[in-house]
């Protein structure tokens, strides 16, 4: 829990990531879009060859041109060129493709644009306007809708004389074909489509940007937390950190510190110091996590861990004591290896206390730590410091001792009522019974001897 919650992220790299996502969307969308006009072009070309009707020839050429334009968009997206003003250069011509089709028909066919403007190509206006939504720009989609509407109105005016020659007794059909008001209403549909697509795109952009912010924030926190806590715990840490408020919870605090590490580090190669410290902390963290504990912070060579709170435990006191035994056993194993290599041993002390703490993100606006604070933490730290003078390397208060099962209690003996720094009331302290007034060499709890301990020191 020691890693701080980073300050708000700069949005510029996130917007760059958003542009990356836009280009990926264009690349993928253009690749899929290419298939439809390519197949339509091939089909229309075959129909032109079989029927020898010129109407199919124009359809084939238009479809193949659309497929070619899709390839242009695919390449632009692949090269990440669809950004800034270039988005308009690549996207807006889409809205004019149907108009190009109608104008070519006007110039090359006897019946002109009137023969095609009421056909399926008119619906391509809507299709191409909708496609601009992949660029997540309200202005661009709106511009595409307006451009499509203007192109349609222009082509309608070009084709109107031909449409007026249509003979039909259906008044509504004739109005639909020739009325400028109806054509204007159709054009408004294109504008409204652009507005709707733009609004949805803007909303999608905000959601995507928010997702990118949260994902990057989570990624940064995961990198900080992930080395020391399990995935479930890190997720809970992230949730609590996001809430931004603290809470009172009862937990067991384990405080551990190395003996003589500062003197060991003096005059030594920094790489050697870091390597040994990391090896030690790696084993200590493993022992804590194995019992469901969460590493709260590293203070130099000291370790603070919490049992309960974030991770519910049935018997947090028992888990903390087991973790302490395992930490001592692992240190004994490390020392054996170091001694065999001719390297001096390490020693540590561990203090345990249970009580209420305030747990949550604590700090300034720019830097916070998700941590636990309170008298319980201070007491555990004071107990750890007492291991320098008492004959046990694991000390606990009677609050912890009273919650242990009988088998675990047998490993500990009372060391009396001791006054610790910063507290007026004395603490009843229990320590791990050890051989020769020390502790079992393997770090595991030896069989307790039934005898009182006299003369507790004062601090």
N, C-alpha and C positions, 0 to 999 in steps of 0.2 A: 504493500500500500504506500510505500515511500515515494514512488515515482509521482511527480507533480502532474496535474492536469494542465496541458499546454494552453497558452493564451489563444484567443481567436485567430484562426488561420488567415493568412493573406489570400484574398480571393483570386489574385492574378494567376497563380499556378492552377487553381481550380477551374478558372475560365479557360485556361489552356487545355486542361483535361476535358472540359466540355466541348471545346472545338475538336478535340481528338474524337470524342464520341460522335459528333455531328458528321465528321468525315467518314468514320466507320459506317454510320447509318447510310450516308450517300453512296459509299462504295458497295455496301450490301444491297441497298434498294435498287441502285442502277443495274447491278448484276442480274437481279431477278426481273427488273423491268425490261431488260434487253430481250428476254425470252419471248414475251408476248408479241411485240411488234415484229420481231424476226420471223416468228412462225406465221403471223398474219401476212407479212410481206411475201414469204415463200408461197403461202396458199393463194394470195391474190395474183402472184406472178404465174403460177400454174393455171389458174382460172383464165388469165389473159391469153396464155398460149393455147388453151383448149378451146375457149369460146371466141377468141379473136375479137373481144369487145374491149374498146379503149378504156371503158370505165374501170376495169380491173387493173389496167396498167398504172393509172394514177394512184390507186389504192396501194399497189405493190411498192411504188416508188416512195410514197409517203410513209408507209410502215417501215421500210428499210431505212429511210432517213431518220425516223424516230429511234430505231435500233442503234443506228450509228451515233446519234446524240447521247443515247444511254451509255455507249462505250466511252464517249468523251467525259461524261459525268463520273463514270466508274474510275477512269484514270485520274481525274482531278481529285476524287475522294481518296484514292489509293496513295496519291502523292501529297495528301493533306493540304491541297490548295483552296479548298472551299472554306474560306474564312474572310471576315471583314467585308469590304466592298465587292470582293470577288464572288461572294455568294449571289449578289444580284446579277453579275455577269453570266454566271452559270445557270441560275434558276429562272430568271424572268423570260428568257427566250422560249421556255416551255409553254408559257401562257399564250404565245403567239403562233405556235406550231399549227393549230387548227386554222387560224386566219391565213397562214401561208398556203395551206392546202386549198382553201376556198379561192384565194386570189389566183393561184396557178390554174385551178379549174376554170375560172372566169376568162383567163387568157387563152386556154387551150381547147376548150369544149364549146360547141355551138350553144348549148343551153347555159353555159357558164356556171357561176357559183350557185344559181338557183336550183340546179339539179342535185346539189349536195348539202346545202346549208341546213336542211331539215332532217338530214340523215344522222347516222351514229357518230360521225366525226364531231358534231356539235357537243356531244357529251364529253369529248376529250378535254374540252375547256375545264370542266369540273375536275376531271382526273388529274390534270397537270397542276391545278391550283392546290389540290389536296396534297400532292407530292411535296410542295414547298413546306409543308408542315414539318418535314424531317429536319429542317434547318432551324427550327425553334425561334423564329423571328416573326413577331406580329407585323412589323412594317413590311417585311418582304412578302409575306402571304397576302397582306392587304394590297400591296402594290401589284401582285400577280393577279388578284381578283379584279382590280380596276383595269389592268391591262387586258385581261381576258374579256371583260365587258366592253371595253373600247374597241377591241378587235372584232368582237361579234357584231356590234352596232355598225362598224364600218363595212363589214362584209354583207350585213343585211341591206344596207343602203345600196351597195353595189349590185346585189342580187334582187333588189325589190322589183325592178322593171320586169325581170323574168318571172318572178313569183306572181306578179299581177296578171300574167297571161294564163295562169292555171284556171281551168274551167271546172266549176263544181257548184252543185246546188246547195251544199252544206255551208250556211253562212258562217257558223262558228269556225269551221275548218279554214274558210277563206280569210277570216279575220286573223286567225292564228298564223297564217302564212304571210299576210301582207301588212298587218297593223303595226305601225311604229310603237304604239303603246304596249302591245304584247311583246314586241322585241325588246323594248326598254325594260319590261318586267323581267324577262329572261336574263337580261344583262345585270339587273339588280341581284338576281339569284347568284350570279358569279361573284359579285362584290360581297354579298352576305357570306358566301362560302369562304372567301378569302379572310373576312373578319373572324368568322368562327374558327377556321383552321389556325389563324394567327393567335387567337385567344387561347386555344388549346395548346398550341406550340409554346406560347409564353408560360403557361401554367406548367407544362411538361419541363420547360427549361428550369423553372424555379425548383420544381421537385427534384430534377436531376442534379442541379447544383447543390441543393440541400443534402441529397444523398451522397454526393461526392465529398461535401464537407464532413458529414458524419462518418463516412467510410475512412477518410483520411485521419480524422480525429481518432476513430477507433483503431486504425492501423498504427498510429503513433503510440497510443496507449497500450496496444497489444504488444508492441515492441518493448515498451517499458516494463509492463507487468508480466508478459508471457514467459520470461525466463525464470520467474520465481513462483508463479502460481499456476494452477491448472486452468484449463479453458473455462470450466464452469465458474470458478472463482473470478477470473478476469472479466467474464461477462457481467457478473454481479457488481464487481468494482466499477465497471463502466456505467452500469445503470445507476448506481448510487452517486457516482461522480456527476452524472448528467443531471440528477435531481438537485444537486447543489445545496442540500441541507443535511445537518447532522442529526443524530439520534442517540438516546441513552440506551446502552445495552450492557448486559453483564457478560463479561468475558474473563478468560484466564490469560494473563500476560506472562510471557516467557522472555526473560532478558539474559543474554549470554555475552561474555566478553573474553577476549584472549589475554593471557598474562605475558607481559614482557615483549609484546610485539613491536612496540615503538623502539625499544633498544635493539631488537633484532634487525629492524629496517634500517638503522643508522649505518651508513657507510657501505651498504650493500647495493648491488646492481638493481635498479628499479624493476627490471623484467623478472628477476628472481623473486623479489618481494611480492609482486603482483601475482606471479604464478602460484606461489605457496598460499597466499591469501585466498585466491580463487579456488584452489583445490580444497582448502579448509571449508570455505563458505558453501561450496558445491555439496559437500557431504552434510553440512549442518542444515541446509535448506531441504535436502532430500529427507532427512530425519523428521523435520517439522511437517513437511507435506505428507509424509507417509501416515501421520496421525491426524490429518485433517486440519492442520494449522495453516495460517497464512502469514507469510513474512511481511511485517509492517514496514520495516526500514532496516538499512545497514547504516551504522554510525561508525565509520572507519572499520575496525575489526569487530565491532559489536553487532549483535543481531537482536532485533526485537520482533517477536512473533505473537500472534493473537489466536486463541482457540475459542471458537464460538463466535457469535455476531454474524459475520457474513455467511459462514458455513455452520449450519446447525449441527451440534454434536450432542449425543445422548449423555455422555460423561466427559465434558471438556477437561476437567481436572485430571482424570485418569489419562486422557490422551496427551495432555501436556507433560505429565510425569513420564509417560512412556517415551515421548519425544526427547525429553531430557536424558533419559537412560541411553537412548539410541545415539544421541549426540556425543555422549561420553564414550560409548563403545566405538563409534566411528573415529573419534579423535585418537583413541588408543590404537586402532588399526593403522591410522595414518602415521602415528608416532613410531610404530614398529618399522614401517617402511622407511621413514626418514632416518631412524637410528641405524638401520642396516646400510643406508647410503652415507652414513657419517654426517648427517645433518641434525642439528639440535632439535629437540622436541618442542612442541607447543603445549600449553596448559590453558584451561579455561574454567570459568565459573558460571553457574546458572542460578537465577533467582526466579521464583514462581509466586504469583499472587492472583487472587480472583476478586472481582468486584465490578462496580459500574464504571464505565468510561463513556466519554462523548466521542462518537465515531462519525467521520464524514470528511468532506473536502475542506481543509483548513489552510488559510494563508491569505495572501493579497489577491487583488484582481488579476495581476499578471502571473502569479505563481501560487499554485495550491498543491497541497499534498493530501491524499486520502489517508488519514491516519487516525489513531486513537489517542486521546489525551485524558488526563485526570490523575487523581491521587493513586489509583491502582497501578498505573504505569510507573509513577515515581517510586512506589513501594517496591515493585519488582526490581527496578534498577538498584535501589538501596540494598536489597537482599543480595543481588549479584555482587555488589561491592563488598558485602560482608564475607563472601567466600574467600577473600584474600586473607582473612584473619581467623576464620573458624575452620575446624578440621574437616569440613565437608565441601565438596565442589558443587553439590546441588542443595539449595536451601528453599524452603517454602514456608508460608505462613500457616497458622492453624486453620484459617479459612479454607485453604486448599487441602490440608491434611484431613480435615473433618469430612470431606466429600469423597475420600478414597475408599476403596473396598479394603477389607481386612488383610488380604494377601499383599496388597501394595503398601499398606501402612507398616507392615512388619519390616520393611526395608529401611524405615526411617526412625530416628530417635529424637526426642525433644532436646533442644539446646537452650531452653529457658526463655525468659522474657527479656527482650533486648530493645534498647532505645536506639532508633536510627535517626539519622540526620533529617531534619525537616518535619519530624512528627513528635508531638508531645507524649502521646501514649506509647507504651512499650508494645512490641510485637512478640507474640509467642511463636518461636521459630523452630522448625523441624529440619533436620539434616540427614542426608544419606549416611547410614552407618558404614564405616570403612575400616580396612585393616590398618593396624599400626597408627591409629588416629588419623589416617588418610582415607583414601577411597580404593575400592577394588581396582586392580591394575587394568582389568579389561573394561572398566566403566560400567559394568552391569551391577545391579544391586546385590550385595552379599547378604547372607542370612543375618538378621538383626540379633544383637545380643541384648538380653533383657537387663539393662542397667540404667540408672539415672545419669544424666550429664550435669555436672556442676559448674558453677562459676561462669555464667554467661557474661561476655564482655559488653561494655557500653560503647556506643560510638558517638 
